[in-house]
């Protein structure tokens, strides 16, 4: 009889705040420790270093891990699947409670180290172990961790496969089945098929886009969208600005390439742009010796805008933070007239990012777009494809690994329900082989 329990600590009734505990006998593995970004009213320019963990828990911004007190076991490892803040943003606040190594792929590990270094309240001394996709790490004599390569909107994303005496537990949070990525390799389909033969007893999967029909388009499509929009403006002398996820290195590289083709100088603007591009340089996803200009601090950003206005808008392509309308991000300050950049009629602002499905994000983005239009800007919306699996990607993963059980995560009841409908069509039954949990609940595998 299996002695495996899954504890839904966070992320099971919202987008973000991801944290799952997997108990195998008396050994516990934690998957992810993330932020709920809308609760701190910001996205990638977050500054939570000054806030105490108890404040963040009361705000609902980080997982309430008090439920861990009732878990009968010792935490042996903290595993992180990728570097987005909704998966690693709470590590600097919570990890010190658990005397266990933090295991992550190289890009993710670098970001975690930065988060820990910036922390003001907690003193995290957990060892950080770097594990490459395709490699295995022994957590205990009976439990091994394997990273399986997958694609997402950030580099070095992995599935975490726990090999237990009873079979494999696959934690798939987040992913897309992109067979033609512009950076990195496609998902390791061959290894997934091998795992199916070894026996997958449980799949824990995100459901963010489970209600969207079809298959998530490849990042190659997003590159074409960006290039088509930018190349359509190459004859103009007007200003062009573009905003995207700072962590989306593949997208930023595509924009940089287009800027060079247009004869404009690309410039990265914003603290998180500086942070993620620096990480990409250190981990080999961007050339260390490139001549790309990056300005993170507000004063240096404003100084650049004054230079740009003096030399001519047509000489530069600013790539900036603010795609969600985040207060304090560069694009929001431009829209408010708080920088040296003066928007003139016909200037173009391009959003290479979708709106994260939270009410505050939708509101902030609407306000920024409205202000830009009021100043005369031409707004190009949604030059973007998602990094999350749509329903056919979910169906493909489910049929590839054929897990005995499925637990839905990283979503709300609506997205979980959409996934459930798809899974029931392949033979899974709610309460028997597919399970929906709420934050704080646990499930012992049958």
Buried (B, 14 or more C-beta within 10 A) or exposed (E): EBBBBBBBBBBBBBBBBBBBBBBBBEBBBBBBBBBBBBBBBBBBBBEBBEBEBEBBBEBBBBBBBEBBEEBEBEBBBBBBBBBBBBBBBBBBBBBBBBEBBBBBBBBBBBBBBBBBEEBEBBEBEBEBBBBEBEEEBEBBEEBBBBBBBBBBBBBBBBBBBBBBEBBBBBBBBBBBBBEEBBBBEBBBBEBBEEBBEEEBBBBBBBBBBBBBEEBBBBBBBBBBBBBEBBEEBEEBEBBBBBBBBBBBBBBBBBBBBBBEEBEBBBBBBBBBBBBBBBBBBEBEBBEEEEEBBBBBEBEBBBBBBEEBBEEEBBEBBBBBBBBBBBBBBBBBBBBEEEBBBEBEEEBBBBBBBBBBBBEBBBEBBEBBBEBBBEBEBBEBBEBBBBBBBBBBBBBBBBEBBBBBBBBBBBBBBEBBBBBBEBBEEEEBEEEEBBBBBEBBBBBEBE
